Amino acid sequence: MNRFSQFNIKSPQKGFEGDKVKIERILNKEIIIHEYRIEESKIKAYRERGSEKCLYLQISVNDELHVVFTSSAALIDMISQVPQSGFPFMTVIIKENGRLKFT
């Protein structure tokens, strides 16, 4: 009988590390963004509101790794413009006029 490990199959994506935190817990706090991933949203309610994408952020706060998920179109657009050579970077996420943005 074969063992799965014999197939030498690697996971297609590296998972993010740390506890999931709600974005509200990190608003107005300095964070470090290490990397991100944008995928199709799995949450039906978000898709129905027109938010078809989900942003996954690997962040650290006070040297502790966390994962943040958001469907914010503004954050998705802004982070998509950061060159790969720009990671990691420090930022603060704020809520301005009901919209999230990096500062």
Secondary structure, 3 states (H helix, E strand, C coil): CCCHHHHCCCCCCCCCCCEECCHHHCCCCEEEEEEEEEEECCCHHHHHCCCCEEEEEEEEECCEEEEEEECCHHHHHHHHCCCHHHCCEEEEEEEECCEEEEC
